[in-house]
Amino acid sequence: MKQLACVLALAGALLSSDALAWGSDGHRAVGAIAARLIKGSNAEKQVAALLLPGESLESVTLWADCVKGSYCGPQTPEMLAYVAANPHHSEYHYTDVPFQKDAYQDGAVGTTAVDIVQTLRQAIAVLQGKTDPALNPHGFSRRQALLLVAHMSGDIHQPLHVGAAYVSKDGGFVVPTRQQDIDTEHIFDARGGNNLLLDDGKMSALSANVIPGEAKQEPAGVTRSLTKPFHAYWDSTVVDYAMRRISTRTPEQFAQKVVDSKPAVAMNSGDPATWPYQWANDALAMSKLAYTGVTPGKMSVQVSKKGDIYYTFALDTSDDYPVPSSALAKSQLIKGGYHLAALLQAIWP
């Protein structure tokens, strides 16, 4: 496929690799799908018992991101207590396995004891009623476990939250064999795709003729950046594309249309505690598709607002990239919703 050379316009401060996977709309879509699928079941009753008045399975999918700051509104006492008890909570949302790998393995490059696979495994154990302290090292309550599962079932189906890119000083994607090889001298961590920058204007132009419907407008007073991190493209842009592909505009519309269509979704088997491993392996396979037709270009040295030095790479994509990426995002959002519902019903049959 012909490659489009994206122009790098340097901008922005350092972003973390745990930035809001799927964004608000994507997470709510996952929760809305699951809520429809468990309607009338024991799982729905058990979920409701752990929610506060005014909450829904759809709305609480955002909780684990909202605790990171005040952008959802003032922090509640519950949020403040969770953050104080979980100083590494921002690391619970992702793992950084090289996208070229075929499987997530405990202790391998890019994995940690507090990554998304381990966090989901622990939260599931809590919801299953297992009381061995070793299975719940963070001391999650049942409500916290539900809030984490609701959110991270979405996160783990976002390909870039599992499959990570590492770039050599020569500008190619590489597979580090040891964690210490990622040294910002020979091998650079692309930070979940946040340090891979797309020319946003050109990507919008590419999508204009191949994605139906109107693109979302920037909020009033927000100046559009010339570049967009690849991670941000996967968080939000492809969610908008995925919804437009089936003529929907809101998470609720998307969820209803998906459920009405009765999609064929491959389900998991075995102990639900093993499902996060199965989801991670699937996401790794999908991350290979996400990086198909994508090439890192020139490296640039950046300095964040805090004075930290980091490195970014201009990113080239195939000319038709909005088409396969939006199709993949649609598929992953649907998987996330169906797998969350199946998990809740397996825990509470």
matplotlib code that plots the C-alpha trace (Angstrom):
import matplotlib.pyplot as plt

x = [0.0, 1.1, 2.5, 1.4, 4.3, 2.9, 4.5, 5.6, 4.6, 6.2, 3.7, 2.4, 3.7, 4.6, 1.6, 1.4, 0.7, -2.3, -4.3, -8.1, -8.4, -11.4, -12.2, -15.6, -17.7, -15.9, -16.0, -19.7, -20.4, -18.8, -20.8, -24.0, -23.6, -23.0, -25.9, -28.3, -26.9, -27.3, -30.8, -33.1, -30.3, -28.9, -25.7, -27.8, -29.1, -25.7, -24.2, -27.1, -26.4, -22.9, -23.9, -24.9, -28.2, -28.0, -25.2, -25.4, -23.0, -22.5, -21.7, -19.3, -17.1, -15.5, -14.8, -11.3, -10.2, -12.1, -10.0, -6.9, -7.9, -10.7, -11.8, -15.0, -15.7, -14.6, -13.0, -15.4, -14.2, -14.4, -12.1, -9.6, -9.5, -8.9, -6.1, -4.4, -4.6, -3.4, -0.4, 0.2, -3.4, -2.6, -0.5, -3.4, -4.8, -2.3, 0.6, 3.4, 4.1, 5.9, 3.2, 5.1, 4.8, 2.1, 1.2, 1.3, 3.6, 4.0, 7.4, 8.2, 9.3, 6.6, 4.6, 4.5, 2.9, 0.4, -0.5, -3.9, -3.8, -2.8, -5.3, -8.2, -7.2, -7.3, -10.5, -12.2, -11.1, -12.7, -16.0, -15.8, -15.7, -12.2, -10.6, -7.0, -5.0, -2.5, -5.2, -6.1, -2.8, -4.3, -7.2, -9.9, -13.5, -16.2, -17.4, -14.0, -13.5, -16.6, -15.7, -12.3, -13.6, -16.2, -13.5, -10.7, -12.7, -12.8, -9.1, -7.8, -9.7, -8.0, -5.1, -2.5, -3.2, -1.6, 0.6, 3.4, 5.8, 9.5, 11.6, 15.3, 17.6, 17.5, 13.7, 12.4, 10.1, 12.1, 11.5, 13.5, 14.5, 15.3, 13.6, 17.0, 17.5, 14.9, 17.4, 16.4, 19.7, 19.4, 15.7, 13.0, 9.6, 6.9, 4.8, 1.7, 1.9, 1.8, 5.2, 4.2, 2.7, 0.2, -0.4, -4.0, -5.1, -3.9, -5.6, -8.9, -8.6, -8.0, -11.0, -13.3, -14.1, -14.1, -15.9, -19.6, -21.2, -19.8, -16.8, -17.1, -16.3, -13.8, -15.4, -15.6, -12.4, -10.2, -7.5, -6.9, -3.3, -1.4, -0.4, -2.2, -0.6, -1.2, -2.6, -5.1, -6.2, -7.0, -8.6, -11.2, -10.9, -11.5, -14.4, -16.0, -15.3, -16.7, -20.0, -20.3, -19.8, -23.1, -24.9, -24.9, -23.7, -24.0, -22.8, -26.4, -27.3, -24.2, -24.9, -28.5, -27.7, -24.9, -27.1, -30.0, -27.6, -26.7, -23.0, -21.0, -18.5, -16.0, -16.4, -13.9, -13.6, -12.2, -12.0, -12.9, -9.7, -7.8, -9.9, -7.6, -4.8, -7.0, -8.1, -4.5, -3.5, -6.4, -5.5, -1.9, -3.1, -5.2, -2.3, -0.4, -3.3, -3.3, 0.4, 0.0, 0.9, 2.4, 6.0, 8.0, 9.9, 12.2, 13.0, 12.8, 13.9, 11.2, 11.1, 8.0, 6.5, 8.2, 11.6, 11.7, 13.4, 11.6, 11.6, 8.8, 8.6, 6.7, 4.4, 3.6, 0.4, -1.1, -3.5, -6.5, -5.7, -9.0, -10.9, -9.2, -8.6, -12.2, -13.4, -11.0, -12.1, -15.8, -14.9, -13.0, -15.7, -18.2, -15.9, -15.4, -19.1, -19.9, -16.9, -17.8, -21.3, -20.1, -17.7, -20.4, -22.7, -20.0, -19.3, -23.0, -24.9]
y = [0.0, 3.5, 5.2, 8.7, 10.8, 12.5, 15.9, 16.2, 19.5, 19.5, 20.1, 19.1, 17.9, 14.3, 12.0, 8.8, 5.5, 4.9, 7.7, 7.0, 3.9, 4.3, 7.7, 8.3, 7.2, 4.0, 2.9, 3.8, 1.8, -1.3, -0.8, -0.1, -3.3, -5.4, -3.8, -4.8, -8.4, -9.0, -7.5, -9.6, -11.9, -12.5, -10.7, -7.6, -7.8, -8.4, -5.4, -3.2, -4.1, -2.7, 0.5, 3.8, 5.6, 7.2, 4.9, 2.4, -0.2, 2.2, 5.2, 3.5, 2.3, 5.8, 5.7, 4.2, 7.0, 9.7, 9.0, 10.2, 13.9, 16.4, 16.3, 14.3, 16.7, 17.0, 13.9, 12.1, 10.8, 7.3, 8.3, 10.0, 6.9, 4.6, 6.8, 7.0, 3.2, 2.5, 4.8, 2.8, 2.9, 4.6, 1.6, -0.8, 0.1, -1.3, -3.6, -3.0, -6.3, -5.8, -6.0, -8.5, -11.1, -13.7, -14.1, -12.3, -14.1, -13.3, -11.5, -11.0, -7.7, -5.0, -6.8, -5.8, -7.0, -4.1, -4.2, -4.7, -8.5, -8.9, -6.2, -7.8, -11.2, -9.9, -8.0, -11.0, -13.1, -10.6, -10.7, -14.5, -14.3, -15.7, -14.6, -15.6, -12.4, -13.4, -13.1, -9.5, -7.8, -4.3, -5.0, -4.2, -4.1, -5.8, -2.5, -1.4, -4.7, -4.2, -0.6, -1.9, -4.8, -2.6, -0.2, -2.5, -4.9, -2.0, -1.0, -4.5, -4.7, -1.5, -2.9, -0.3, -1.0, -4.4, -4.4, -1.8, -0.4, 0.0, 2.0, 1.7, 4.7, 4.0, 4.4, 0.9, -1.1, -3.6, -6.3, -5.8, -9.1, -7.7, -4.8, -3.2, -2.9, -0.2, 2.6, 5.7, 5.4, 2.2, 1.3, 3.8, 3.1, 4.7, 4.9, 3.1, 5.0, 8.4, 9.3, 8.3, 11.5, 11.6, 14.6, 15.2, 17.3, 14.7, 11.9, 13.9, 14.5, 10.8, 9.8, 12.4, 10.3, 6.9, 7.3, 8.2, 11.0, 14.1, 14.2, 15.4, 19.1, 20.3, 21.9, 25.7, 27.4, 24.3, 24.8, 21.8, 20.5, 19.9, 16.4, 13.7, 10.9, 7.5, 6.4, 9.3, 8.3, 4.8, 6.2, 8.4, 9.0, 5.4, 5.2, 8.1, 6.4, 3.1, 4.7, 6.5, 3.3, 2.0, 5.4, 6.0, 9.0, 8.0, 5.0, 4.1, 4.1, 2.1, -0.5, -1.0, -1.3, -3.8, -6.0, -5.9, -7.2, -10.3, -10.3, -13.5, -13.0, -15.6, -16.3, -17.4, -20.7, -22.1, -20.3, -16.6, -15.8, -16.8, -14.7, -11.6, -13.6, -14.7, -11.1, -9.9, -12.5, -11.5, -7.8, -8.7, -10.2, -7.2, -4.8, -6.4, -5.3, -1.8, -1.4, -2.8, -0.1, 2.1, 3.2, 5.4, 8.3, 11.0, 11.1, 14.5, 15.4, 17.0, 18.7, 18.5, 21.3, 19.7, 19.8, 16.0, 15.0, 12.5, 11.5, 11.5, 10.0, 11.2, 8.5, 7.3, 5.3, 3.7, 5.9, 3.9, 3.5, 5.0, 2.1, -0.9, 0.9, 1.9, -1.7, -3.1, -0.6, -1.5, -5.2, -4.6, -2.4, -5.2, -7.8, -5.7, -5.4, -9.0, -10.3, -8.0, -9.4, -12.9, -12.4, -10.9, -13.8, -16.4, -14.8, -14.5, -17.2]
z = [0.0, -0.8, 2.3, 3.3, 4.7, 7.8, 8.7, 12.3, 14.0, 17.4, 20.2, 23.5, 26.8, 27.7, 27.8, 29.8, 28.2, 30.4, 28.8, 28.7, 26.5, 24.2, 25.8, 27.4, 24.5, 24.0, 27.6, 27.9, 24.7, 26.3, 29.5, 27.6, 25.5, 28.7, 30.5, 27.7, 27.6, 31.4, 31.7, 33.8, 35.0, 38.5, 37.3, 36.8, 40.4, 41.8, 39.9, 41.0, 44.6, 44.3, 42.6, 44.2, 43.5, 40.0, 38.8, 36.0, 34.6, 31.7, 33.8, 36.2, 33.3, 33.6, 37.4, 37.2, 34.8, 36.7, 39.8, 38.0, 38.1, 38.3, 34.7, 35.6, 38.4, 42.1, 43.6, 45.9, 49.3, 47.8, 45.0, 47.3, 49.5, 46.6, 45.2, 48.6, 49.0, 45.5, 44.6, 41.4, 40.2, 37.0, 36.0, 36.4, 33.0, 30.6, 29.9, 27.4, 25.7, 22.4, 19.8, 17.7, 20.5, 20.4, 24.1, 27.4, 29.8, 33.5, 34.1, 30.4, 28.9, 29.3, 32.1, 35.7, 38.9, 38.7, 35.0, 33.6, 33.4, 37.0, 38.2, 36.4, 37.7, 41.2, 40.8, 39.4, 42.3, 44.7, 42.8, 42.9, 46.7, 47.1, 50.4, 50.0, 50.7, 48.0, 45.4, 46.5, 47.4, 46.9, 49.3, 46.7, 48.1, 46.1, 44.8, 43.8, 42.0, 40.0, 39.1, 37.9, 36.0, 34.3, 33.1, 32.4, 30.3, 27.9, 28.4, 27.7, 24.3, 23.1, 21.1, 22.2, 25.9, 25.5, 22.4, 22.7, 20.2, 20.8, 18.3, 17.6, 17.2, 13.5, 13.4, 13.0, 15.3, 17.4, 20.0, 23.2, 24.8, 28.2, 30.1, 30.6, 26.8, 26.8, 27.5, 25.5, 23.7, 21.6, 22.1, 22.9, 24.5, 22.4, 25.6, 24.3, 21.1, 22.8, 21.4, 17.8, 16.3, 13.4, 11.2, 12.4, 9.5, 7.0, 8.9, 8.9, 5.2, 4.6, 6.6, 5.0, 1.9, 3.5, 6.8, 6.7, 8.7, 10.2, 12.4, 16.0, 16.4, 18.9, 22.0, 21.8, 22.8, 22.1, 19.6, 17.4, 17.6, 14.3, 15.6, 17.4, 19.4, 17.9, 21.2, 21.2, 17.7, 19.0, 22.2, 20.6, 16.8, 15.8, 18.3, 16.5, 13.2, 14.5, 15.5, 12.3, 10.3, 11.7, 11.6, 15.4, 17.4, 21.0, 23.1, 23.8, 20.1, 19.2, 21.9, 20.9, 17.3, 18.0, 20.3, 17.8, 15.1, 17.2, 16.2, 16.4, 19.2, 20.2, 24.0, 26.6, 28.3, 31.6, 34.9, 34.5, 36.4, 33.3, 31.0, 31.3, 29.8, 26.9, 26.4, 26.4, 23.9, 21.6, 22.0, 21.0, 17.8, 17.2, 17.9, 15.0, 12.8, 14.4, 13.5, 9.9, 7.4, 10.2, 10.1, 12.5, 11.0, 12.2, 15.9, 17.7, 21.2, 23.3, 26.7, 28.8, 30.9, 33.9, 32.2, 31.4, 28.1, 25.9, 22.3, 19.6, 16.2, 13.2, 12.0, 8.5, 7.8, 4.8, 2.8, 3.7, 7.4, 8.7, 7.1, 8.7, 12.0, 12.4, 11.5, 14.1, 16.8, 16.1, 16.6, 19.8, 21.3, 20.7, 22.1, 25.2, 25.8, 25.2, 27.2, 30.2, 30.1, 29.9, 32.8, 35.1, 34.3, 34.9, 38.3, 39.1, 37.2]

ax = plt.figure().add_subplot(projection="3d")
ax.plot(x, y, z, "-o")
ax.set_aspect("equal")
plt.show()
